[in-house]
Amino acid sequence: MIDLTVNEKQRRAAARMCRERGIVVPTFAQMKDPAKVPEAVKKGLRSIGLWDVHPKNLFRITWKNEPVSKGGGFGGINHLVLPPALTGVPAEIVALVGKWFPTGAHKVGATFGCLVPRLVTGRFDPGYQKAVWPSTGNYCRGGAYVAALLGCESIAILPEEMSNERFEWLKNIAGEVIATPGCESNVKEIFDKCHELEATREDIVIFNQFDEFGNHLWHYEVTGPAFAELLSCPAMKRKRYAGIVLSSGSSGTLGCADYLKKRYPGSKIAAGEALQCPTLLLNGFGGHRIEGIGDKHVPWIHNLKNTDMVIAVDDEHAVRLLRLFNEPEGKKNLKEAGVPPGLVDGLDLLGISSIGNLVASIKFAKYYELGADDVVLTVFTDSLELYGSRLAQLEAARGPYDAQQASRDIELLHGLGTDNMLELSYYDRKRIHNLKYYTWIEQQNKELDELNAQWYDDKSYWGNIHGLSERIDGLITEFNSLSAGA
């Protein structure tokens, strides 16, 4: 789980390094509610760009950043409400927007949740050790960024077929970038590279998003309350929260679903994945083009006993809708179809995996025959900003995007069906949970007793993780006091 044992000597050394570099570490409470951020920090942020490598940007690891590229303060929760004119379903789909985090994706939160508990307990030595971030894209970007803000060196690992934008940006942030064979679904190759590094180097600590409970906890403690706050606003109070739909990926974001299920026991949790690699749906395998979703295994931190549905999304749908939402002819046709112009012009807030989440949310709404009084939640992890090269590649491969293709793609969007979905029974959940054995017990040396505890003692197991945020905040406060020389 999350070891909060303190190494006092190393903690003090790390605190001295932070003092020398002017680093103050935010708490989970401050990321959840930036009103608690010190005024001096807020004033300092006025001259700092959202992506700048500046330690004060640690305080921008929140869903409540002002949506500007530089100098912004804090405000409401960044989100989009998608109406029937776009989605083709009467239910409202409401999505948190990840673009307005530093690096343009919400994964910086997950990496904070993984690195900071080790830093403030003295279990990570920023003067000697390098943080290794195995990822299918945004996680290693977020990890390298957060590590840089905390004065730590990084090694980023990601598949060689990820977008050019990811690699180009990483060259300037991470000390080392390693490209592993394959695409988004080639996760074992990433794990193999981690084992190789562990066998040959003593100066590394691997932060594996697929088994690091700090990933799950950050979303439980920060993303979950952000959604709950949206649901409590006057416009939403008149509606029924039906469920949340999130891509499996590392399963970290699904931590927020556990938070919401506790508050709304009658709601559903749906996990999405690519149809071309239907691991949860069919115990299947393959490669796909929905960047940022790792497959062919079940993440250690996925609470399967709390998951109600699996939805597979055809990656061709995500790719076609990427063009519809961003090509001039696509935007024109959407406006002519009655989608509000302001929303159409903001659809560049959706990256490829965000579009996958949207497609899965529409399928979810159709499966449960949701009406105008229902709300479905999801997350738009990142934006077009990280996929511009993909649009150019699609044009080179398929030709210019015209009105006829836009019309066909709107028809595709509104004609999505309820195929490749499974409402999970008790034993469906257990079947998927049992797949963890092959990756985590046989390959990654986890303990069988812990695997069984996740299932048979689930309330205690996951509840113990969810109760750690206050202890971590206390350790962060102590660490900042040490750093200040108090």
Buried (B, 14 or more C-beta within 10 A) or exposed (E): EBEBEBBEEBBBBBBBBBBEEEBBBBBBBBBBBBEEBEEEBBEBBEEBBBBBBBBBBBBBBBBBBBBEEEEBBBEEBBBBEBBBBBBBBBBBBBBBBBBBBBBBBBBBBBBBBBBBBBBBBBBBBBEEBBBBBBBBBBBBBBBBBBBBBBBBBBBBBBBEBBBBBBBEBBEEBBBBBBBBEBBBBBBBBBBBBBEEBEEEEEEBBBBBBBBBBBBBBBBBBBBBBBBBBBBEEEEBEEBBBBBBBBBBBBBBBBBBBBBBBBBBEEBBBBBBBBBBBBBBBBEBEBBBBBBBBBBBBBBBBBBBBBBBBBBBBBBEBBBBBBBBBBBEBBBEBBBEBEBEEEBBEBBBBBBBBBBBBBBBBBBBBBBBEBEEEBBBBBBBBBBBBBBBEBBEEBEEEEEEBEEEBBBEBBEBBBEBEBEBBBEBEEEBBEBBBBBBBEBBBEBBEBEEEBBEBBBEBBEEBBEBBBEBBEEBBEBBBBBBEBBEEE
